[in-house]
Amino acid sequence: MRDFLNALKRPAALLLAVLFITGCGKSEPQQQLLSISGMTMGTTYSIRWVEGANTPQASRLQAAVNAELQAINRSMSTYIDDSELSLLNRHPVNQWYPVSGRLLDVLQQAATISEQSEGLFDSTVGPLVNLWGFGPDGRIETAPSAAEIQQLRPRIGYQLLEIDPAEKRVRRLANIYVDLSAIAKGYGVDIIAGLLEQQGIHNYLVEIGGEMRLSGSKPEQQPWRVAIERPDVAGRSVQEVVKPGTHAVATSGDYRNYFEQDGIRFSHTINPHTGKPITHKLASVTVISDSCAQADAYATALTVMGEEKGYAFATAQGIEAYFIVKTADGFRVRMTPGFNQFIDSQE
């Protein structure tokens, strides 16, 4: 069975972070760096933490992590026919549908960012994602026609999902298809971070498909370091190294997941306003935030906006973001004023 979170965006950066988080130098036995990893949501996850006197065994922790991730997948997957979200997407239009607290939380966060971005982040973009061959329906070889795109217009719009927080219910006001691929992976990171905190683990790095949340430090009080990947389709290399501290990190980019037709590259990142893949020169955006769900969603929103609008939006909203822009000579970097505090000056 295919999982869902690779539908809208796949890890575009931060995949080189393992080069910077595995080594920790000499440490005392009580400060051993432990790790677990596995598969989830159509991608991989890895967790590293500093062992303490009362931290659980790795096998017990992994069982708890797997249970949480499976529960999130069963709730928010569009690849599982009987998931909570899939059932919502098939529920009759204009009829209320009760949802779990977690799904309600993600839907509310998505709605807030949709409003802030004037719909450039939109969880109802799923039909267009599928039309362009980046969803559960599989790849395509020919770009859809203008008529096919126009036919889906009535099904796109975050305003078409009404949320009733008091009653924990939602209803579709049209035949929309909700796809949480651009926020739920980050939300999963947040949930696992919360699980670690409950287990008495406060020095950790949680990563799912390149999205991360970090807390505390490595042994010997060494900071966590994360690599932002250079957006080069020819290979993988480091563009920048950052020290996020106790924050979340997420990246969106257009250079790993695409198809080509007649020499034209069509990105997996769809602009809900045009119904087409983005065409600007912004190659990737990395966001550092307190919440990985928000970092995940904002990274997508900024990627859709492009450099100028994205930078203006980020600065206005207080979002710390790092933009990598394609130029004729390679790449150009631009970052919000507060992002500089995270740059690892030692590198």
KOLRO-895318 format. One record per residue: x negated, y, z of N, C-alpha, C in turn; residue in three letters. Coordinates in pm, whole numbers, plus 50000, padded with zeros to 5 digits. Layout:
N
XYZXYZXYZALA...
***
This chain:
347
499164988150000500005000050000499125012450000MET499405021649912498635033949906499065043250016ARG498135050850072498455060950170498655074150100ASP498975084550179499535096450116498675108750112PHE497725110450197497125123650210496115126850103LEU495915117650008495065121149894495895126449778ASN497175128949802498035132949692497765147149643ALA497625156549736497505170449694496065175349693LEU495285171449791493895175849790493025165449856LYS491925162749798490985153149851489775160249907ARG488975153349990487845160250051486955166849948PRO486855179949955486065187249857484745191849913ALA484605191950043483365196150104483285190150242ALA482215193450313481965188250445481645173450445LEU481585167150328481295152950322479845149950355LEU479015160050355477615158150388477355160250536LEU478415162350612478235165550752477545154450828ALA477685142050783477065130950854475555132550863VAL474965139650770473525141850774473115150150894LEU474075157450949473745166951056474315162951190PHE475095152251197475695148951324475195135751379ILE474415128351303473985115351351472785116151443THR471855124951414470655125651496470875134851614GLY470405130451732470605138851849469355139451936CYS468275133551887467045134251964467085124952083GLY466115126052170466035117752289467065122352390LYS467775112852451468805116452546468835106452660SER469445110452769469595101652882470655091152853GLU470595079452920471565068752893473015073352909PRO473285082053010474655086353031475115096352926GLN474215100352837474575109552730474435103052593GLN474715090352584474625083352457475705088152362GLN475345089652235476305093652133476915081252072LEU478225079652088478945067952038479775071751917LEU480195061751840480995064651721481885052951684SER482985056151620483865046351558484295052051424ILE484735043351334485195047951202486195037951147SER486895042051044487875033150983488545039750864GLY489625033550818490385038550705491735043650753MET492165054550695493495059850725493905069750618THR495195070850591495745081350506495075082150369MET494715070850312494095070750181492675075550180GLY492045076650297490675081450307490025074650428THR488955080450480488255074850595488335084450714THR488115078750832487975087250950486715083151025TYR486165092451099485035089451187485135098251310SER484755092651422484805099651549483495097251621ILE482905107851672481675106951751481895114251882ARG481395108451988481575114752119480425111052210TRP480255119352311479205117252410479775108752522VAL479155097552547479625088352650479455094552787GLU480455092852870480395097453008480695086153103GLY480695089153232480875078753333482245072253325ALA483255079853285484635074553288485265073453150ASN484475074553042485045073552908485355058952874THR486405056552795486795042752764485815035952670PRO485905022652665485095014952571485505018552428GLN484525017352337484785021052198485925012952138ALA485975000052168487014991552110488404995752157SER488514999352285489815003652337490205017152279ARG489225026052265489515039052207489935037652061LEU489265028951985489605027251844491025021851828GLN491425012851917492785007551909493805018651930ALA493535027652025494435038752051494455048551934ALA493285051251876493185060051760493965054351642VAL493765041451614494455035151501495965035651519ASN496435033651642497865034051667498425047951639ALA497715058251681498175072051657498205075151507GLU497145071351437497075074251293498145066651216LEU498405054351255499475046751189500825053351212GLN501035058451333502305065051363502485077651279ALA501405085351262501475097351178501775093651034ILE501115083350986501325078850849502765074150829ASN503285066750928504655061750917505675073350920ARG505275084450978506175095850985506085104650861SER504865107450812504665118250716504195113950579MET504125101050552503655096350422504725097650315SER504295101650196505185101050080504915088449998THR503935080550041503605068049973504285056050037TYR504845057850155505575047150224507065049750206ILE507765040550143509155042750104510085045450222ASP509805038950336510695040750450510075049350560ASP509105057550525508565066950624509635077150658SER509435084050769510395094150811510545104950705GLU509435109250645509485119650544510145114650416LEU509855102250375510475096750254511985095650271SER512425091650390513855090850416514495104650412LEU513785114650465514285128450456514425132650311LEU513445129350229513475133450089514595126750010ASN515145115750063516275109049997517605111750066ARG517555119050176518785121850249519655131550168HIS520975130050175521865138650095521605153550119PRO521655161050013521475175450019522565181750106VAL522175191950183523075199650270523565191850392ASN522965180350418523305172950539522115172850634GLN522385175350763521305175750861520675162050879TRP519375162350904518625149850925517785151551052TYR517965142851153517185144051276515735139751253PRO514805147151309513385144151289512675143151424VAL511565136251423510745134851544510095148251579SER509635149151700508975161351743507745164651662GLY506975154351627505755156751550506055161451409ARG507005155151342507345159551207507925173651210LEU508745176451311509285189951326508155200051342LEU507155196751423506035205751447505305208851317ASP505015198651238504295200751112505135208851014VAL506415205851005507295213350915507375228050955LEU507405230751085507445244651130506135251951100GLN505015245251123503735251651092503625254350942GLN504065244850861504025246650716504925258250674ALA506095259350734507015270150699506435283850735ALA505755284650849505155297350891504095301950792THR503225292650752502145296150658502715298850519ILE503795292150483504465294950356504975309150352SER505605313550462506105327150469504965337250463GLU503905334750539502765343850540502155345350401GLN502075334250329501415334250198502365337250083SER503605340750116504635343750015504815332049918GLU504755320049975505045308049897503885302449817GLY502705308049831501555302249761501065289549831LEU501385288249959501355275250025502795270850037PHE503125259149984504525254949980504595239749985ASP505195234450091505285219950108506295213450014SER507025221549936507975215849840507375215049700THR506075217349687505435217249556505265202949502VAL505625192949582505425179049546505865174949406GLY507065178849359507465175049224506495179849116PRO505925191749136504935196749040503635188949050LEU503235185549173502035177349192502205164049120VAL503375157849135503635145149068503665146948916ASN504285157848870504375160348726502995161448663LEU502065167548737500705169248685499805157148712TRP500365146548768499615134048781498755132848904GLY499055140549009498235140049130499005134949251PHE500135128649228500945123549338501155108549329GLY502145103349401502385089049405502705082749270PRO503175090849173503545085349043502345081648957ASP501145085948996499935082048922499505092448820GLY498345089648760497695098948667498435100348536ARG498205111848470498715114148337497545117348244ILE497775116448115496735119448017497035132147938GLU498275136547942498685148347867499375158247960THR498975170647952499575180948038501065182248009ALA501885184348112503325185948090503635198648012PRO504775198647948505195210147868505795220947957SER505925232947900506545243947973507985240648010ALA508655233247922510045229447949510125219848067ALA509185210648076509175201248189508915208548320GLU508025218248317507745226048437508975234148477ILE509595240648380510765248948407511915240648463GLN512025228348420513105219648467513005216948617GLN511795217648671511595215048814511755227448901LEU511855239048840511915251548916512975251449027ARG514185246549001515205246849107514855238249228PRO513855229549213513495220449323512295225549403ARG511785237249370510605242449436510965254849518ILE510545255149643510795266849727510915262949873GLY509985267349955509995263550097511255268350167TYR511905278950113513135284050174514295274150161GLN514115264150076515175254350053515195243250157LEU514305244150256514325234850369514685242750494LEU515835239950550516285246950671515885238850793GLU515285245750890514785239151011515555244251131ILE516055234851212516775238051334515965232651452ASP515045240651508514175235651615514935231451739PRO515975238551775516715235651898517315221551894ALA517815217651779518445204451764517505193951705GLU516265197951675515275189051614515845182351489LYS516265190651396516835185551273516525194951158ARG516565189751036516325197750917517325193550810VAL517485202150711518305198250597517785204750471ARG517885197350362517485202350231518675209650168ARG518415221650124519475229550062519535227549911LEU518605219849858518585215649717517835202449713ALA517745196749596517085183749583515565185449584ASN515045190849694513605192949706512915180149752ILE511615180049732510765168749771509645174449857TYR509675171549986508705177150079507445168450080VAL506305174950061505005168150058504075175750153ASP503635168850258502835175350362501335172450347LEU500915168750228499535164650207498515175350241SER498885187950234497935198750256497895203650400ALA498565196550490498535200450631498505188450726ILE499075177250686499235166050779497915159250812ALA496965159450722495655153550753494985161350865LYS495025174650854494495183050961495265181051090GLY496565179251080497375176651198496945163651264TYR496635153651184496145141051239494865143051318GLY493975151451268492745154651341493085160851476VAL494035170051478494425176351604494985166251704ASP495795156851654496375146751741495295137951803ILE494325133851722493255125351773492375133051871ILE492135145951844491385154151939492125154752073ALA493435156052069494215156052192494125142752265GLY494105131852189493965118652249492625117452322LEU491555122252260490245121652324490235129652453LEU490845141452451490905149652572491635142152684GLU492725135352648493475127652747492635116352806GLN491695111252727490835100352773489605105552848GLN489545118452873488425124152945487205126752861GLY487375127152728486275129752636486365144252591ILE485355152252620485395166552589484255171052497HIS483345162052466482255164752371482425155152253ASN482975160052143483325150852035483385157951900TYR483395149851796483675154151659484655144151599LEU485795149051555486815140851488486855145051342VAL486795135451252486805138551108487715128951034GLU488595134350953489445126450864489335132250725ILE488735124650635488635128850496487945142050476GLY487025145750565486295158150551486805169450638GLY488025168250691488555178350782488125174750924GLU487745184551004487115181751132487645190551245MET487475185151364487665193151485486565189151582ARG485935199151643484785196851728485015202951865LEU484335197451964484425202752099483125200152172SER482735209452256481545207652337480275206952254GLY479445197052285478155195952218477705181552214SER476625179052143475985165952140475125164352267LYS474505152652284473615151052400472545161852404PRO472075164552524471065174652550471545188552508GLU472865190552511473475203552482473165208652341GLN472895199352250472655203252112473975205952041GLN474085216651965475355219851899475665210451784PRO476935208651759477355201451639477035210151518TRP476485204051415476205211151289476955204251176ARG477535212151090478355207150980477865213250850VAL477765205050748477325209950616478515212950527ALA478525224650467479495227950362478875223750230ILE479605215850156479075210350032479055220749920GLU478015220349840477955228649720478925222649618ARG479825230649561480855225349471480345222449331PRO479505212349321478865208849194479305194849155ASP479965193649040480455180548996479315171248959VAL478115176448935476995168248892476375160349007ALA476595164549130476005157749243476425164349372GLY475875159549483476255164849613475025170449683ARG475165182849728474085189349799474695199349896SER473855204649984474325213650088474305228050040VAL475415234850056475505249050027475145257250151GLN475695253150265475485260550389475665251150507GLU474995254050617475175246650741475785256050844VAL476825251250913477495259551012477535252451146VAL477645260551251477825255451387479195260451435LYS480235252251418481595256851446481905258551594PRO481055253151684481405253751825482625245351852GLY483505249951939484755242751968485845248251878THR485835243851754486805248251653487085236751556HIS488005239351466488315230051357487785235751227ALA487455226851134486915230751004487635223050894VAL488065230050791488715223450678488305230450549ALA488225222650442487815228050312488755223350203THR489045232350110489825229149991489005233149869SER489035224949766488305228149644488935221749522GLY488545226549405489175221849281488255213449194ASP487125208849247486105203249161485935188149171TYR486695181249255486585166849268487785159449208ARG488945165549211490165158849171490815166549057ASN490685161448935491195168448818491295158648701TYR491895163248592491805155748466491525165548354PHE491035160448242490695168948129491485165048005GLU491855175147927492545173147799492045183547701GLN491525178947591491015187947486489995197847541ASP489145193047632488095201447687488535210947797GLY489815210247835490335218947941490495210748068ILE489975215948179490075209048307491295213948383ARG492115204548429493315207748506493095203248650PHE493045212948741492805210248882494025204248950SER493785197049060494875191349139495575201849224HIS494985213749237495605224349317496605231949231THR497875230949266498945236749186499415249949248ILE499565259949163500135272749207501665271549200ASN502355272049313503815270549311504525281349231PRO503925293149217504555304049144504535301648994HIS503445296048943503335293748798503735279548759THR503685270348856503955256348826502795249248759GLY501635255948755500475250448685499255249948778LYS498245242148741497005242148819496345255848817PRO495585258748922494885271548930493855272548818ILE493585284848774492655286948662491545296948696THR491525302048819490525312148856489175305548886HIS488215313648929486845309148946486495305149090LYS487455305449179487185301449317487045286249323LEU485865281349361485575267049358485955259949487ALA485715266349601486075260249728486215270749836SER487005267349937487205276050053487085267550178VAL486285272150273486175265650404486735275050509THR487605269750594488245277550700487865271750835VAL487515280350929487255276451068488345282551155ILE489005274051233490155278551311490235270251440SER491125274251530491345266451652492095253451622ASP492935253551521493775242051484493345236751349SER493175223551340492795217751211493975217651114CYS495185216351165496355217151078496405230651009ALA496185241251085496195254551027495015256650933GLN493835252050973492675253250886492915246050754ALA493505234350760493815226350642494755233950548ASP495845239050605496845246050523496315259350470ALA495635266950553495095279750508494045277850398TYR493235267350409492235264850304492915262750170ALA494025255350170494785253250046495385266249996THR496005273850087496635286550048495615296049986ALA494435297250048493415306249997492885301649862LEU492785288449844492335283149715493315286749605THR494605285649634495615289249535495535304249503VAL495305312449602495285326949583494145331749495MET492995325249505491825330049434491015339349523GLY489845343549473488895350849557489455363849613GLU489905372949527490275386249573491495386049664GLU492565379849619493775379249701493535370849826LYS492785359949810492505351249924491685358350030GLY490675365849988489835373150084490655383750156TYR491465390950083492305401350145493285395250245ALA493885383950207494825377150296494125372250422PHE492955366150405492215360650520491835371650619ALA491335382750568490935393550658492145399750727THR493255400850656494465406650715495035397650824ALA494925384550806495495374950900494505370651008GLN493275375551001492265371551099491785357351082GLY491775352650958491325339050927489855339550889ILE489035331250951487605330750918487405320950803GLU486955326150689486885318050568485585320550492ALA485145310250423483905310350345484255306350202TYR484065315350107484465313449968483235310549882PHE483325300349798482285297549699482915299549561ILE482365309049485482945313149357482035309149242VAL482605303449138481845299949018481485312448939LYS480235313048892479795323948806479065318048687THR478705326448592477965321748475476585316348515ALA476065320848627474725316948670474725306548781ASP475895301748820475935292148930477075295249024GLY476735298049151477765300749250477425313249331PHE478465320049374478345331849458479165329649584ARG478615333949698479265331849827479845344949879VAL481005344049939481635355350006482295350050133ARG482165357250242482775352650366483415364150440MET484405360950521485035371150604484045375650711THR484225387850764483225393250857482925384250977PRO483935377651031483715369451148483095355951121GLY483065351750996482535338450965481025337750988PHE480365348950976478905349150988478425343551122ASN479245344651227478855339751359478655324551360GLN479235317551262479135303151257477955298151173PHE477315306851097476215302651012475025298451098ILE474455286951064473295281851137472045289051086ASP471575298451161470435306551117469145298751117SER469105286951177467895278951180467655271651048GLN468705270450969468565262850843468025272050732GLU
***
